[in-house]
Amino acid sequence: MLPTGELVQLRPLEPDDADHFWRWHKDPDVVRWMTGDYHLSLAQTRARFAERKRNSYSELSFVVETLADGTPIGGVRLDGATPETACAEVSLYLGRKDYWGRGYGTDALRTVCRYGFDVMRLHSIVLWVVPENDAAVRLYRKVGFREDGRQRDAFRGAGRWHDMILMTLLEGELT
C-alpha cells in the first residue's frame, strides 16, 4: 500500500514523471532554495529518470500526488538511511505553485515522516534549510522539527552566501 495522508499520496517515481520535474525545475520560484541544477535538457532528464536506481532503504524517492485526482504536484526523498544510525535526511518540494500554502506540503512531509518512522523504523529524520526560506521553516516546525545547529555560509543563492539550519525530528515528535 502506498503512503497516504489526508491530501496526498506518495508513489515511486516513474520514467514518465521526468516531464513534470523538468518543467518544475525551470521555474525560478520553485528552485530558489534548492541546490543548483545544471539545467538538463528534457531528453537528458528523461534518460536520468529511465536509468534511476530502484527505491531502497538508503535512497527512497516519491512523487507527491493529490489524493483527490492523482495530480503530480511535487517530490519527496528520504536519503542516506542506514540500519546502524536509523537516521535519514528528508527533502521535499512542491513544483506546482498553485498548491502552495494549501496544506499539501505539510501533509506530504507528515506522510513521508510517518513512513520513515513506522515502516523504515527510523529513529530520526534530519533536514537542512536556509533560514530565509520562511515558509519552509514554518512548515518544518509545524510538523515537529527542531533546530539543532547552523552551518555558516553553506548555501549560495540570489548572489550571496546563506547559513543553513540543521533541523531534526525524532521518533515520537511528529505532530
URSULNOR-V545537 format. One record per run of one state. SS is the DSSP state (alpha for helix, beta for strand, coil for the rest). FROM is the first residue (numbers start at 1). LEN is the number of residues. If there is no record, write none. Layout:
ss=SS from=FROM len=LEN
ss=SS from=FROM len=LEN
//
This chain:
ss=coil from=1 len=3
ss=beta from=4 len=1
ss=coil from=5 len=3
ss=beta from=8 len=5
ss=coil from=13 len=2
ss=alpha from=15 len=10
ss=coil from=25 len=3
ss=alpha from=28 len=4
ss=coil from=32 len=10
ss=alpha from=42 len=9
ss=coil from=51 len=8
ss=beta from=59 len=8
ss=coil from=67 len=5
ss=beta from=72 len=11
ss=coil from=83 len=4
ss=beta from=87 len=8
ss=coil from=95 len=2
ss=alpha from=97 len=3
ss=coil from=100 len=4
ss=alpha from=104 len=15
ss=coil from=119 len=5
ss=beta from=124 len=6
ss=coil from=130 len=4
ss=alpha from=134 len=10
ss=coil from=144 len=2
ss=beta from=146 len=12
ss=coil from=158 len=2
ss=beta from=160 len=11
ss=coil from=171 len=5
//
